[in-house]
Amino acid sequence: MPVVSAFTSGAALTHDRATFLLRAEHATILQLFAEYERRKYTLSARQKAHLVRQTCRLLAWHSHVEEQLFYPAARTALHRQGHLIDEAAVEHATCNTLMAQLEVTPTDHPLYEARFKVLSEYVAMHFAEEEERLFPLIRALGTLDLNTLGDQMLSLQHALRDEALAGSAH
């Protein structure tokens, strides 16, 4: 199963590439969680592990792009409402903990599916908060060049993908 990413599609040609790219990435990641939920009883252990790894890899890339580019820019723009970024950082840390646990948990372990389910629910909540609270606030402020920021995010996403592909070739 190839890695699918909204960041790599090149389709983000809007007036607000930054949040467009993040929303598209949210949709891609949520689709992978839904696919796992739909197919978990028919997938082999190897297929489950692959789908979980793929989902976690995309989620890690997504988080990295947000933490390196989007959140610092948003924090500067938000001034007194920076608590939204603080909350997002804590949510990322919690997701990272669950992903690290999944990485070392065998697929037949009783907590494997529970951890992935909790990660899915937590991520869905985090994405909804960003899309319903943070993104509209950032757009309404009008102080960020969201196209330039989106281009920077796209470049970083491509670099992460290229690095992963180079690592898997060796």
ChimeraX commands (.cxc) that place a marker at each C-alpha (Angstrom):
marker #1 position 0.00,0.00,0.00 radius 0.5
marker #1 position 1.67,3.27,-1.08 radius 0.5
marker #1 position 1.90,6.20,1.25 radius 0.5
marker #1 position -0.84,8.63,0.31 radius 0.5
marker #1 position -0.56,12.21,1.40 radius 0.5
marker #1 position -2.50,15.31,0.61 radius 0.5
marker #1 position 0.75,17.22,0.91 radius 0.5
marker #1 position 2.26,15.32,-1.99 radius 0.5
marker #1 position -0.73,15.67,-4.31 radius 0.5
marker #1 position 0.07,19.19,-5.51 radius 0.5
marker #1 position -3.64,20.01,-5.40 radius 0.5
marker #1 position -3.35,22.83,-2.89 radius 0.5
marker #1 position -3.87,25.90,-5.05 radius 0.5
marker #1 position -6.13,28.03,-2.88 radius 0.5
marker #1 position -6.02,31.41,-1.19 radius 0.5
marker #1 position -4.99,29.62,2.01 radius 0.5
marker #1 position -2.62,26.78,1.24 radius 0.5
marker #1 position -1.54,26.28,4.86 radius 0.5
marker #1 position -4.87,25.29,6.38 radius 0.5
marker #1 position -5.96,23.66,3.12 radius 0.5
marker #1 position -2.96,21.34,3.31 radius 0.5
marker #1 position -3.53,20.58,6.99 radius 0.5
marker #1 position -7.24,19.85,6.42 radius 0.5
marker #1 position -6.41,17.57,3.50 radius 0.5
marker #1 position -3.84,15.77,5.62 radius 0.5
marker #1 position -6.42,15.41,8.40 radius 0.5
marker #1 position -8.82,13.79,5.93 radius 0.5
marker #1 position -6.16,11.37,4.68 radius 0.5
marker #1 position -5.18,10.28,8.18 radius 0.5
marker #1 position -8.80,9.91,9.30 radius 0.5
marker #1 position -9.47,7.77,6.21 radius 0.5
marker #1 position -6.64,5.44,7.21 radius 0.5
marker #1 position -8.06,5.10,10.74 radius 0.5
marker #1 position -11.49,4.36,9.24 radius 0.5
marker #1 position -10.00,1.80,6.87 radius 0.5
marker #1 position -8.39,-0.02,9.77 radius 0.5
marker #1 position -11.66,-0.01,11.71 radius 0.5
marker #1 position -13.58,-1.34,8.68 radius 0.5
marker #1 position -11.06,-4.06,7.88 radius 0.5
marker #1 position -9.55,-5.03,11.25 radius 0.5
marker #1 position -11.31,-8.42,11.35 radius 0.5
marker #1 position -10.21,-9.39,7.84 radius 0.5
marker #1 position -6.62,-8.12,7.89 radius 0.5
marker #1 position -3.71,-10.40,8.66 radius 0.5
marker #1 position -1.38,-9.42,11.50 radius 0.5
marker #1 position 1.14,-8.25,8.89 radius 0.5
marker #1 position -1.47,-6.13,7.09 radius 0.5
marker #1 position -2.64,-4.61,10.39 radius 0.5
marker #1 position 0.91,-3.71,11.35 radius 0.5
marker #1 position 1.51,-2.17,7.92 radius 0.5
marker #1 position -1.66,-0.04,8.05 radius 0.5
marker #1 position -0.90,1.08,11.60 radius 0.5
marker #1 position 2.70,1.97,10.63 radius 0.5
marker #1 position 1.50,3.89,7.57 radius 0.5
marker #1 position -1.07,5.82,9.62 radius 0.5
marker #1 position 1.43,6.61,12.36 radius 0.5
marker #1 position 4.08,7.67,9.82 radius 0.5
marker #1 position 1.69,10.14,8.18 radius 0.5
marker #1 position 0.54,11.37,11.58 radius 0.5
marker #1 position 4.16,11.88,12.68 radius 0.5
marker #1 position 4.99,13.80,9.48 radius 0.5
marker #1 position 1.86,15.89,9.89 radius 0.5
marker #1 position 2.74,16.70,13.50 radius 0.5
marker #1 position 6.32,17.54,12.56 radius 0.5
marker #1 position 5.21,20.01,9.90 radius 0.5
marker #1 position 2.78,21.64,12.31 radius 0.5
marker #1 position 5.34,21.85,15.11 radius 0.5
marker #1 position 8.16,23.16,12.91 radius 0.5
marker #1 position 6.22,25.66,10.79 radius 0.5
marker #1 position 2.53,26.15,11.42 radius 0.5
marker #1 position 2.42,26.36,15.22 radius 0.5
marker #1 position 5.31,28.85,15.57 radius 0.5
marker #1 position 3.71,31.12,12.97 radius 0.5
marker #1 position 0.28,30.69,14.58 radius 0.5
marker #1 position 1.66,31.42,18.06 radius 0.5
marker #1 position 3.15,34.69,16.82 radius 0.5
marker #1 position -0.12,35.67,15.17 radius 0.5
marker #1 position -2.31,34.66,18.11 radius 0.5
marker #1 position -0.46,36.59,20.84 radius 0.5
marker #1 position -2.74,36.21,23.87 radius 0.5
marker #1 position -4.55,33.19,22.50 radius 0.5
marker #1 position -1.40,31.10,22.34 radius 0.5
marker #1 position -3.00,28.65,24.77 radius 0.5
marker #1 position -4.51,26.95,21.69 radius 0.5
marker #1 position -1.00,26.12,20.51 radius 0.5
marker #1 position -0.01,24.95,24.00 radius 0.5
marker #1 position -2.99,22.59,24.05 radius 0.5
marker #1 position -2.12,21.30,20.58 radius 0.5
marker #1 position 1.47,20.62,21.68 radius 0.5
marker #1 position 0.23,18.57,24.64 radius 0.5
marker #1 position -2.12,16.66,22.34 radius 0.5
marker #1 position 0.78,15.92,19.99 radius 0.5
marker #1 position 2.87,14.62,22.90 radius 0.5
marker #1 position 0.06,12.29,23.94 radius 0.5
marker #1 position -0.30,11.00,20.38 radius 0.5
marker #1 position 3.47,10.46,20.19 radius 0.5
marker #1 position 3.32,8.37,23.37 radius 0.5
marker #1 position 0.56,6.18,21.94 radius 0.5
marker #1 position 2.42,5.81,18.63 radius 0.5
marker #1 position 5.60,4.79,20.48 radius 0.5
marker #1 position 3.61,2.19,22.43 radius 0.5
marker #1 position 2.09,0.85,19.20 radius 0.5
marker #1 position 5.53,0.55,17.65 radius 0.5
marker #1 position 6.64,-1.95,20.29 radius 0.5
marker #1 position 3.31,-3.72,20.88 radius 0.5
marker #1 position 2.76,-6.99,18.97 radius 0.5
marker #1 position -0.39,-6.99,16.83 radius 0.5
marker #1 position -1.78,-9.94,18.80 radius 0.5
marker #1 position -1.40,-8.15,22.14 radius 0.5
marker #1 position -4.77,-7.34,23.75 radius 0.5
marker #1 position -3.90,-3.62,23.98 radius 0.5
marker #1 position -2.80,-3.21,20.35 radius 0.5
marker #1 position -6.23,-2.47,18.92 radius 0.5
marker #1 position -7.25,-0.51,22.03 radius 0.5
marker #1 position -4.22,1.76,21.66 radius 0.5
marker #1 position -4.90,2.33,17.99 radius 0.5
marker #1 position -8.59,3.02,18.68 radius 0.5
marker #1 position -7.74,5.53,21.43 radius 0.5
marker #1 position -5.18,7.17,19.13 radius 0.5
marker #1 position -7.84,7.41,16.43 radius 0.5
marker #1 position -10.34,9.04,18.77 radius 0.5
marker #1 position -7.77,11.41,20.20 radius 0.5
marker #1 position -6.56,12.44,16.74 radius 0.5
marker #1 position -10.13,13.01,15.53 radius 0.5
marker #1 position -10.76,15.29,18.52 radius 0.5
marker #1 position -7.49,17.16,17.94 radius 0.5
marker #1 position -8.21,17.65,14.23 radius 0.5
marker #1 position -11.74,18.89,14.97 radius 0.5
marker #1 position -10.41,21.46,17.45 radius 0.5
marker #1 position -7.90,22.73,14.90 radius 0.5
marker #1 position -10.45,22.93,12.10 radius 0.5
marker #1 position -13.25,24.46,14.17 radius 0.5
marker #1 position -11.28,26.79,16.46 radius 0.5
marker #1 position -7.67,27.37,15.43 radius 0.5
marker #1 position -7.86,27.60,11.64 radius 0.5
marker #1 position -10.81,30.04,11.53 radius 0.5
marker #1 position -9.12,32.22,14.13 radius 0.5
marker #1 position -5.86,32.30,12.16 radius 0.5
marker #1 position -7.69,33.16,8.94 radius 0.5
marker #1 position -9.76,35.86,10.66 radius 0.5
marker #1 position -6.66,37.57,12.05 radius 0.5
marker #1 position -5.33,37.96,8.51 radius 0.5
marker #1 position -1.77,38.54,9.73 radius 0.5
marker #1 position -0.17,35.41,8.27 radius 0.5
marker #1 position 0.71,34.81,4.65 radius 0.5
marker #1 position -0.96,31.41,4.57 radius 0.5
marker #1 position 0.08,30.74,0.98 radius 0.5
marker #1 position 3.79,31.21,1.68 radius 0.5
marker #1 position 3.46,29.20,4.90 radius 0.5
marker #1 position 1.66,26.47,2.95 radius 0.5
marker #1 position 4.47,26.39,0.40 radius 0.5
marker #1 position 7.02,26.00,3.20 radius 0.5
marker #1 position 4.93,23.22,4.73 radius 0.5
marker #1 position 4.69,21.46,1.39 radius 0.5
marker #1 position 8.47,21.65,0.96 radius 0.5
marker #1 position 9.04,20.17,4.41 radius 0.5
marker #1 position 6.51,17.41,3.73 radius 0.5
marker #1 position 8.31,16.53,0.48 radius 0.5
marker #1 position 11.65,16.46,2.31 radius 0.5
marker #1 position 10.22,14.11,4.95 radius 0.5
marker #1 position 8.79,11.83,2.27 radius 0.5
marker #1 position 12.05,11.83,0.31 radius 0.5
marker #1 position 14.02,11.06,3.47 radius 0.5
marker #1 position 11.71,8.13,4.26 radius 0.5
marker #1 position 11.95,6.79,0.72 radius 0.5
marker #1 position 15.75,7.08,0.75 radius 0.5
marker #1 position 15.85,5.25,4.09 radius 0.5
marker #1 position 13.65,2.41,2.84 radius 0.5
marker #1 position 15.84,1.95,-0.26 radius 0.5
marker #1 position 18.84,1.00,1.88 radius 0.5
marker link #1:1,2 radius 0.2
marker link #1:2,3 radius 0.2
marker link #1:3,4 radius 0.2
marker link #1:4,5 radius 0.2
marker link #1:5,6 radius 0.2
marker link #1:6,7 radius 0.2
marker link #1:7,8 radius 0.2
marker link #1:8,9 radius 0.2
marker link #1:9,10 radius 0.2
marker link #1:10,11 radius 0.2
marker link #1:11,12 radius 0.2
marker link #1:12,13 radius 0.2
marker link #1:13,14 radius 0.2
marker link #1:14,15 radius 0.2
marker link #1:15,16 radius 0.2
marker link #1:16,17 radius 0.2
marker link #1:17,18 radius 0.2
marker link #1:18,19 radius 0.2
marker link #1:19,20 radius 0.2
marker link #1:20,21 radius 0.2
marker link #1:21,22 radius 0.2
marker link #1:22,23 radius 0.2
marker link #1:23,24 radius 0.2
marker link #1:24,25 radius 0.2
marker link #1:25,26 radius 0.2
marker link #1:26,27 radius 0.2
marker link #1:27,28 radius 0.2
marker link #1:28,29 radius 0.2
marker link #1:29,30 radius 0.2
marker link #1:30,31 radius 0.2
marker link #1:31,32 radius 0.2
marker link #1:32,33 radius 0.2
marker link #1:33,34 radius 0.2
marker link #1:34,35 radius 0.2
marker link #1:35,36 radius 0.2
marker link #1:36,37 radius 0.2
marker link #1:37,38 radius 0.2
marker link #1:38,39 radius 0.2
marker link #1:39,40 radius 0.2
marker link #1:40,41 radius 0.2
marker link #1:41,42 radius 0.2
marker link #1:42,43 radius 0.2
marker link #1:43,44 radius 0.2
marker link #1:44,45 radius 0.2
marker link #1:45,46 radius 0.2
marker link #1:46,47 radius 0.2
marker link #1:47,48 radius 0.2
marker link #1:48,49 radius 0.2
marker link #1:49,50 radius 0.2
marker link #1:50,51 radius 0.2
marker link #1:51,52 radius 0.2
marker link #1:52,53 radius 0.2
marker link #1:53,54 radius 0.2
marker link #1:54,55 radius 0.2
marker link #1:55,56 radius 0.2
marker link #1:56,57 radius 0.2
marker link #1:57,58 radius 0.2
marker link #1:58,59 radius 0.2
marker link #1:59,60 radius 0.2
marker link #1:60,61 radius 0.2
marker link #1:61,62 radius 0.2
marker link #1:62,63 radius 0.2
marker link #1:63,64 radius 0.2
marker link #1:64,65 radius 0.2
marker link #1:65,66 radius 0.2
marker link #1:66,67 radius 0.2
marker link #1:67,68 radius 0.2
marker link #1:68,69 radius 0.2
marker link #1:69,70 radius 0.2
marker link #1:70,71 radius 0.2
marker link #1:71,72 radius 0.2
marker link #1:72,73 radius 0.2
marker link #1:73,74 radius 0.2
marker link #1:74,75 radius 0.2
marker link #1:75,76 radius 0.2
marker link #1:76,77 radius 0.2
marker link #1:77,78 radius 0.2
marker link #1:78,79 radius 0.2
marker link #1:79,80 radius 0.2
marker link #1:80,81 radius 0.2
marker link #1:81,82 radius 0.2
marker link #1:82,83 radius 0.2
marker link #1:83,84 radius 0.2
marker link #1:84,85 radius 0.2
marker link #1:85,86 radius 0.2
marker link #1:86,87 radius 0.2
marker link #1:87,88 radius 0.2
marker link #1:88,89 radius 0.2
marker link #1:89,90 radius 0.2
marker link #1:90,91 radius 0.2
marker link #1:91,92 radius 0.2
marker link #1:92,93 radius 0.2
marker link #1:93,94 radius 0.2
marker link #1:94,95 radius 0.2
marker link #1:95,96 radius 0.2
marker link #1:96,97 radius 0.2
marker link #1:97,98 radius 0.2
marker link #1:98,99 radius 0.2
marker link #1:99,100 radius 0.2
marker link #1:100,101 radius 0.2
marker link #1:101,102 radius 0.2
marker link #1:102,103 radius 0.2
marker link #1:103,104 radius 0.2
marker link #1:104,105 radius 0.2
marker link #1:105,106 radius 0.2
marker link #1:106,107 radius 0.2
marker link #1:107,108 radius 0.2
marker link #1:108,109 radius 0.2
marker link #1:109,110 radius 0.2
marker link #1:110,111 radius 0.2
marker link #1:111,112 radius 0.2
marker link #1:112,113 radius 0.2
marker link #1:113,114 radius 0.2
marker link #1:114,115 radius 0.2
marker link #1:115,116 radius 0.2
marker link #1:116,117 radius 0.2
marker link #1:117,118 radius 0.2
marker link #1:118,119 radius 0.2
marker link #1:119,120 radius 0.2
marker link #1:120,121 radius 0.2
marker link #1:121,122 radius 0.2
marker link #1:122,123 radius 0.2
marker link #1:123,124 radius 0.2
marker link #1:124,125 radius 0.2
marker link #1:125,126 radius 0.2
marker link #1:126,127 radius 0.2
marker link #1:127,128 radius 0.2
marker link #1:128,129 radius 0.2
marker link #1:129,130 radius 0.2
marker link #1:130,131 radius 0.2
marker link #1:131,132 radius 0.2
marker link #1:132,133 radius 0.2
marker link #1:133,134 radius 0.2
marker link #1:134,135 radius 0.2
marker link #1:135,136 radius 0.2
marker link #1:136,137 radius 0.2
marker link #1:137,138 radius 0.2
marker link #1:138,139 radius 0.2
marker link #1:139,140 radius 0.2
marker link #1:140,141 radius 0.2
marker link #1:141,142 radius 0.2
marker link #1:142,143 radius 0.2
marker link #1:143,144 radius 0.2
marker link #1:144,145 radius 0.2
marker link #1:145,146 radius 0.2
marker link #1:146,147 radius 0.2
marker link #1:147,148 radius 0.2
marker link #1:148,149 radius 0.2
marker link #1:149,150 radius 0.2
marker link #1:150,151 radius 0.2
marker link #1:151,152 radius 0.2
marker link #1:152,153 radius 0.2
marker link #1:153,154 radius 0.2
marker link #1:154,155 radius 0.2
marker link #1:155,156 radius 0.2
marker link #1:156,157 radius 0.2
marker link #1:157,158 radius 0.2
marker link #1:158,159 radius 0.2
marker link #1:159,160 radius 0.2
marker link #1:160,161 radius 0.2
marker link #1:161,162 radius 0.2
marker link #1:162,163 radius 0.2
marker link #1:163,164 radius 0.2
marker link #1:164,165 radius 0.2
marker link #1:165,166 radius 0.2
marker link #1:166,167 radius 0.2
marker link #1:167,168 radius 0.2
marker link #1:168,169 radius 0.2
marker link #1:169,170 radius 0.2
view
